[in-house]
Amino acid sequence: MFDKNFTQLKNQKNILAVLNASGEMKFVSEGFCSILDRPCSELKNKFFLDFIEDKQDVYYHLQFVKDNRAVATEYVSFVGCGEEYLIELSPTINADNGIDEIYIIQKGADDGVSLYSELEISNKRLKDLKFAIDQSVIVAMTDSRGVINYVNDMFCKISQYSPEELMGQDHRIINSGVHDKSFFKELWGQIQSGKVWRGEVCNKAKDGSIYWVFTTIIPFMDNDNKPYQFISLRHDITEQKCAQIVLDKERARSLYSEKMATLGIMASGIAHELGNPLAALQGRLEMLNTDAKRGDVSPEGVLKVTERLLKLSDRMNKIIRGLRAYARDGSLDKFNLTSMTNLIIDLLELVESNCQKLNITIKTKGLDKDIMLWCRETEIGQVLINLINNSIDAIKDLDEKWIYIELTESTDNIKIIVRDSGPGIPEAIIEKVFDPFYTTKPVGQGTGLGLSISTTLIESHGGRLKLKQKDKNTCFEVVLPKKQDHMEK
């Protein structure tokens, strides 16, 4: 093919070079030799990219020409030449739809006079835009298989790899191992279908350090609606993630402090709640043992005693379950299908003794039906016990003392109401009650973190915690969605 076109090439002043499919120059014009100030013998059979200042851009355009059998244009600076030239990369196709040669043509070149067309101006503007993006965004391009064919300087800087180390690789070269296979399977499936993917990704640099980037991956589709390339735009969010880790640790420490303060208040009541049934259990067993030694044991008597013992044992189990649902850290728990009815019943066992001592009546509604929810049981338990204890503290010195708890279910949500006999929260502090460290309790009796943390826990379940301002009493409402992204398949 080259021999057939040789005569034509010699007569075209704007032809700079002709490359084979590998990128070697099989023909160089005198004009190109003049631009580079080198003899033609020194250029022939050499790789065209070796004489380009910005190899990445031209490498990308060569790949585009080969993959798409299409013409590409680009401004380039040649080695040793300060001037920019607009070139066109034009392929010739053989009978097998393969690439024979790629013509490198200087656009606007006419007897050494540079003529700028509207297309050239547009290309210049695009190059300026690319320069601006490269200064602020981490950019990478891949082919349809995910093989990297372009990276900008910011990508190289943050990953610590050179362009030569990255070209021809896929993104596994910076895989940190933080994300599981399902993460990347979902990502790949989304961009393969032509959808833009956005999310946070943890990568690993060449020296083994990790960094976080907020990533947008944009697929480019061909006429058959199949992706032929992907462009990834990333922003470094490592500092924000590190700050979030610190905040999470502080939140965990504050949550622990809040729980320990509450457990201290509840400790005597819990000891009383466990002590009474345990003493009764021991007394019944001693009586049964004495009767057995005397031979004065009937089957009816044993059944009567064991029934009582089982009730006492069940009461102790509820107290222990309620304590477990409140006291432990559940932030790393998986979402499990949980009986909200049983959870509330168990938690009420923890506060019953304290309420009896303070003459507070507990009223409930909706606990006769077993309502199930996908959730982190421990975290929901922490929220509910916090709301109940807040009510106890608020009404313990009032003449009328009651707490009302209602559990209801709809098609999409479950709702928990915690209302007490208090007159409501003063309008002047309504906006503050959910703020961290705001508290109306005396010094040493509360951190002011309960409602703030509770709000965070409920929102992590996709729900909401709100104060019902129009209610004549103090009333908090927890709404939780039945459908969770975290539901186990």
C-alpha positions in Angstrom: 0.0 0.0 0.0 2.8 2.4 0.9 4.5 1.9 -2.5 1.3 2.7 -4.4 0.9 6.0 -2.5 4.5 7.1 -2.5 4.3 9.3 -5.6 1.2 10.9 -4.3 2.8 11.6 -0.9 5.8 13.3 -2.5 3.5 15.8 -4.2 1.7 16.8 -1.0 3.6 19.4 0.9 1.5 18.9 4.1 2.3 15.2 4.5 4.8 15.0 7.4 5.2 11.2 7.7 3.6 7.9 7.1 3.5 5.3 9.9 3.0 1.6 9.8 0.5 0.0 12.2 3.2 -0.2 14.9 3.9 3.5 14.8 7.2 3.4 12.9 7.8 6.1 10.3 8.2 4.4 6.9 8.2 7.8 5.1 9.3 11.2 6.3 8.9 14.4 4.3 11.6 17.0 3.8 9.3 19.5 5.6 9.2 17.2 8.6 13.0 16.9 8.6 13.2 20.6 8.4 10.9 21.1 11.4 12.9 18.7 13.5 16.2 19.9 12.0 17.4 16.3 11.4 18.4 14.4 8.3 15.7 12.1 6.9 18.0 9.1 7.3 17.9 9.7 11.1 14.1 9.7 11.2 13.1 6.9 8.9 12.1 3.6 10.6 12.0 5.4 14.0 8.9 5.6 16.2 6.9 8.7 15.6 6.2 9.1 19.4 9.9 9.4 20.1 9.8 12.9 18.6 6.8 14.2 20.4 7.0 16.3 23.6 3.6 15.2 25.0 3.6 11.5 24.2 0.5 10.6 26.1 -1.9 12.7 24.1 -0.6 11.4 20.7 -0.5 7.9 22.1 -4.2 8.2 22.9 -5.0 9.5 19.4 -3.0 6.7 17.7 -5.0 4.2 19.8 -8.2 5.9 18.8 -7.3 5.8 15.1 -6.5 2.1 15.4 -9.6 1.1 17.4 -12.1 3.2 15.5 -10.6 3.4 12.0 -11.3 7.1 12.2 -9.4 10.4 11.7 -8.1 12.3 14.7 -6.6 15.8 15.0 -4.3 17.1 17.7 -2.0 20.0 18.5 1.5 18.8 19.1 5.0 20.1 19.9 7.8 18.2 18.4 11.1 17.6 20.3 13.4 20.6 20.0 10.7 22.8 18.4 8.9 25.4 20.4 6.0 25.9 18.0 2.8 23.9 18.0 1.4 22.2 14.9 -2.0 21.0 14.3 -1.8 17.5 12.8 -4.3 15.0 11.4 -3.8 11.3 11.9 -5.6 9.6 9.0 -5.6 5.8 8.6 -5.7 3.7 5.4 -7.7 0.5 5.8 -6.9 -2.8 4.1 -9.3 -5.5 2.7 -9.4 -7.2 6.2 -10.5 -4.0 7.8 -7.0 -3.7 9.4 -4.7 -0.6 9.5 -2.1 -0.4 6.7 -0.6 3.0 7.4 -1.4 6.2 9.3 -0.7 9.5 7.5 0.5 12.3 9.6 -0.8 15.5 7.9 0.0 19.0 8.9 -3.3 20.9 8.8 -3.4 24.4 7.5 0.1 24.1 6.0 0.4 25.8 2.6 3.9 26.8 1.6 4.9 27.3 5.2 1.9 29.6 5.9 -0.3 28.5 8.9 -4.0 28.9 8.2 -6.3 28.6 11.2 -9.8 27.3 10.3 -12.8 27.2 12.6 -12.0 23.5 13.3 -8.5 24.4 14.3 -9.7 27.1 16.6 -12.2 24.7 18.2 -9.4 22.1 18.6 -7.3 24.8 20.3 -10.1 25.6 22.7 -10.6 21.9 23.5 -6.9 21.6 24.2 -7.1 24.6 26.5 -10.0 23.0 28.3 -8.1 19.8 28.6 -5.2 21.7 30.1 -7.6 23.3 32.7 -9.1 19.9 33.6 -5.6 18.4 33.9 -4.7 21.0 36.5 -7.6 20.2 38.8 -8.8 16.6 38.1 -7.2 13.2 38.2 -7.9 11.8 34.7 -7.5 8.4 33.1 -8.9 6.9 29.9 -9.2 3.2 29.1 -10.4 1.1 26.2 -13.5 -1.1 26.3 -11.6 -3.8 28.2 -10.4 -1.4 30.9 -6.8 -1.2 29.7 -5.3 2.3 30.4 -4.3 4.3 27.3 -4.1 7.8 28.9 -3.3 9.3 32.3 -2.6 12.9 33.2 0.1 14.2 35.4 -2.2 14.3 38.5 -2.9 10.6 38.1 0.8 9.9 38.0 1.5 12.1 41.0 -1.1 10.6 43.3 -0.4 7.0 42.2 3.4 7.5 42.1 3.5 5.5 38.8 5.0 6.9 35.6 2.9 7.0 32.4 5.1 4.2 31.0 4.3 2.0 34.0 0.6 2.6 33.7 0.1 2.4 29.9 -1.3 -1.0 28.9 -2.2 -1.9 32.5 -5.7 -2.0 34.0 -6.8 -0.4 37.3 -5.8 -3.5 39.3 -2.4 -1.9 39.5 -3.7 0.5 42.1 -6.2 -1.9 43.8 -6.0 -1.4 47.5 -7.9 -4.5 48.5 -10.3 -2.5 50.6 -13.3 -3.1 48.3 -14.6 -6.6 47.7 -15.3 -8.2 44.4 -19.0 -7.4 44.5 -18.1 -3.7 44.6 -16.2 -3.8 41.3 -18.7 -6.2 39.8 -21.5 -3.7 40.4 -19.3 -0.8 39.1 -18.3 -2.7 35.9 -21.9 -3.8 35.2 -23.2 -0.3 35.5 -20.7 1.3 33.1 -20.9 -1.6 30.7 -24.7 -0.8 30.4 -23.9 2.8 29.5 -24.6 4.4 32.8 -22.3 6.9 34.6 -20.9 5.5 37.9 -20.1 7.7 40.9 -18.6 6.7 44.2 -15.7 6.7 46.6 -12.8 4.4 45.9 -9.8 3.5 48.0 -6.6 3.0 45.9 -3.0 2.0 46.7 0.0 4.0 45.5 3.3 2.5 44.3 4.8 2.9 47.8 2.0 0.9 49.4 0.2 3.9 50.9 -3.6 4.2 50.3 -5.5 7.2 49.1 -9.2 7.9 48.6 -10.8 9.5 45.5 -14.3 10.4 44.6 -14.6 8.9 41.1 -16.9 9.5 38.2 -16.6 7.0 35.3 -18.2 8.0 32.0 -18.7 5.3 29.3 -18.7 6.3 25.6 -20.9 4.1 23.5 -20.6 3.2 19.8 -23.4 2.8 17.2 -24.1 -0.7 18.6 -24.6 0.8 22.1 -21.5 -0.9 23.4 -18.8 1.0 25.2 -15.6 1.7 23.3 -13.8 3.7 25.9 -14.2 5.0 29.5 -13.0 8.2 31.0 -12.5 8.4 34.8 -12.5 11.8 36.6 -11.3 11.7 40.2 -10.9 14.1 43.1 -8.6 13.4 46.0 -10.7 13.1 49.2 -8.0 11.4 51.4 -8.0 14.3 53.9 -11.7 14.3 54.2 -11.8 10.5 54.8 -9.1 10.8 57.4 -11.0 13.6 59.1 -14.2 11.4 59.0 -12.3 8.5 60.6 -11.3 10.9 63.5 -14.9 12.0 63.8 -16.2 8.4 63.8 -13.7 7.6 66.6 -14.9 10.7 68.6 -18.5 9.7 68.0 -17.8 6.1 69.2 -16.1 7.5 72.3 -18.9 9.9 73.0 -21.5 7.2 72.5 -19.6 5.0 74.9 -19.6 7.8 77.5 -23.3 8.4 77.0 -24.1 4.7 77.4 -21.9 4.4 80.5 -23.6 7.4 82.1 -27.0 5.8 81.4 -25.9 2.4 82.6 -24.7 4.0 85.9 -28.2 5.4 86.4 -29.8 2.1 85.5 -27.4 -0.1 87.5 -29.4 -0.2 90.7 -32.6 -0.9 88.9 -31.0 -3.7 86.9 -29.5 -5.3 90.0 -33.0 -5.1 91.6 -34.7 -6.5 88.5 -32.3 -9.5 88.3 -32.0 -9.9 92.1 -35.7 -10.4 92.8 -36.4 -13.2 90.3 -33.0 -14.8 91.1 -33.9 -14.9 94.8 -37.4 -16.3 94.0 -35.8 -18.8 91.7 -33.4 -19.9 94.4 -36.2 -20.1 97.0 -38.4 -22.3 94.8 -35.5 -24.6 94.0 -34.7 -25.0 97.7 -38.3 -25.8 98.5 -38.4 -28.3 95.7 -35.2 -29.9 97.0 -36.6 -30.1 100.6 -39.8 -31.7 99.4 -37.9 -34.2 97.3 -35.8 -35.2 100.3 -38.9 -35.8 102.3 -40.5 -37.7 99.5 -43.3 -35.2 99.5 -43.2 -34.5 95.7 -46.2 -34.9 93.4 -46.1 -34.5 89.6 -48.7 -31.7 90.0 -46.5 -29.9 92.5 -43.4 -30.2 90.3 -45.3 -28.9 87.3 -46.5 -25.9 89.3 -43.0 -25.1 90.6 -41.4 -25.5 87.2 -44.0 -23.3 85.5 -43.1 -20.6 88.0 -39.4 -21.1 87.6 -39.7 -20.8 83.8 -41.6 -17.5 84.1 -38.8 -16.2 86.4 -36.2 -17.4 84.0 -37.9 -15.8 81.1 -38.1 -12.5 82.9 -34.3 -12.6 83.6 -33.6 -13.5 80.0 -35.6 -10.4 78.9 -33.6 -8.2 81.2 -30.3 -9.6 79.9 -31.4 -9.3 76.3 -32.4 -5.8 76.8 -29.1 -5.0 78.5 -27.2 -6.6 75.6 -29.3 -4.7 73.0 -28.3 -1.5 74.7 -24.8 -1.9 76.1 -22.6 -3.3 73.3 -21.2 -1.5 70.2 -23.4 -2.5 67.2 -21.9 -0.1 64.6 -20.2 -3.0 62.7 -23.2 -5.4 62.9 -24.9 -6.5 59.8 -28.5 -5.7 59.2 -30.6 -8.6 60.5 -34.4 -9.3 60.5 -35.4 -8.3 64.1 -38.6 -8.4 66.0 -39.2 -4.8 67.0 -42.0 -5.9 69.3 -39.7 -8.2 71.3 -36.9 -5.5 71.3 -39.2 -2.9 72.9 -40.6 -5.5 75.5 -37.0 -6.4 76.5 -35.9 -2.8 76.8 -38.9 -2.0 79.0 -37.7 -4.6 81.4 -34.5 -2.6 82.0 -36.4 0.6 83.0 -39.4 -1.0 84.8 -37.8 -1.0 88.3 -36.7 2.7 88.0 -40.2 3.7 86.7 -41.9 1.8 89.6 -39.6 3.6 92.1 -40.5 7.0 90.6 -44.2 6.1 90.2 -44.1 6.4 86.5 -46.7 4.5 84.5 -45.6 2.8 81.3 -48.4 2.6 78.6 -48.0 0.7 75.4 -49.9 0.1 72.2 -49.2 -2.2 69.2 -47.0 -4.7 71.1 -49.6 -7.5 70.6 -48.4 -8.0 67.0 -44.9 -9.2 66.1 -43.6 -6.5 63.8 -40.3 -7.4 62.0 -37.6 -5.0 60.6 -34.3 -5.3 58.9 -31.9 -3.2 61.2 -29.0 -3.2 63.5 -30.8 -4.3 66.6 -28.2 -2.8 69.0 -28.3 0.6 67.5 -32.1 0.8 67.4 -32.1 -0.4 71.1 -29.7 2.4 72.0 -32.0 5.0 70.4 -35.1 3.8 72.1 -33.6 3.5 75.6 -32.2 7.0 75.2 -35.6 8.4 74.4 -37.2 6.5 77.3 -34.6 7.7 79.8 -34.9 11.3 78.5 -38.7 11.0 79.3 -38.0 9.6 82.8 -35.6 12.4 83.6 -38.1 15.0 82.2 -41.2 13.9 84.1 -39.9 12.3 87.4 -40.8 15.5 89.4 -44.2 16.1 87.8 -47.5 15.3 89.4 -48.7 13.4 86.4 -46.1 10.8 85.3 -46.6 8.5 82.4 -44.7 7.3 79.3 -46.6 6.1 76.2 -44.9 3.9 73.6 -46.7 2.9 70.4 -45.5 0.6 67.6 -47.3 0.8 64.2 -46.6 -0.7 60.8 -47.4 0.5 57.2 -46.6 -0.9 53.8 -43.2 0.8 53.6 -42.3 1.9 57.2 -42.6 1.1 60.8 -43.2 3.9 63.3 -42.3 4.1 67.0 -43.9 6.9 69.1 -42.3 7.8 72.5 -44.6 10.3 74.3 -44.5 11.4 77.9 -46.6 13.5 80.2 -44.3 16.5 80.0 -45.7 19.7 78.5 -43.4 19.6 75.5 -40.1 21.3 74.8 -40.0 25.1 75.0 -40.0 26.8 71.7 -36.9 28.7 72.5 -34.7 25.5 72.5 -36.6 23.3 70.0 -33.9 24.1 67.3 -31.1 23.1 69.7 -32.3 19.8 71.2 -30.7 17.8 68.3 -27.4 19.7 68.5 -24.3 17.9 69.8 -23.4 18.7 73.5 -26.6 20.7 74.1 -28.3 19.5 77.3 -30.8 20.8 79.8 -29.7 18.4 82.5 -27.6 19.5 85.5 -23.8 19.3 85.1 -22.6 15.7 85.4 -25.9 14.2 84.6 -25.7 14.1 80.8 -23.4 14.8 77.9 -26.0 16.3 75.5 -25.0 13.8 72.9 -28.0 11.4 73.2 -30.4 13.0 70.6 -27.5 13.9 68.3 -26.2 10.4 68.2 -29.7 8.9 68.0 -30.4 11.0 65.0 -27.2 9.8 63.3 -28.1 6.1 64.1 -31.6 6.4 62.7 -30.4 8.2 59.5 -27.8 5.5 59.0 -30.9 3.2 58.7 -32.5 5.5 56.1 -35.0 6.7 58.6 -35.8 9.9 60.6 -36.1 11.0 64.2 -38.2 14.0 64.8 -39.9 16.0 67.5 -43.6 16.4 67.0 -44.0 20.0 67.9 -47.8 20.2 67.5 -48.3 17.5 70.2 -49.5 18.9 73.5 -47.0 16.6 75.3 -43.4 15.8 74.6 -43.4 13.4 71.7 -40.7 11.9 69.6 -41.3 9.9 66.5 -39.0 7.3 64.9 -39.7 6.3 61.3 -37.7 3.4 59.8 -38.0 2.0 56.3 -38.8 -1.7 55.9 -36.6 -2.0 52.7 -32.9 -1.6 53.3 -30.0 -1.6 50.9 -28.2 -3.7 53.6 -30.8 -6.5 53.6 -29.1 -9.9 53.3 -29.9 -11.7 50.0 
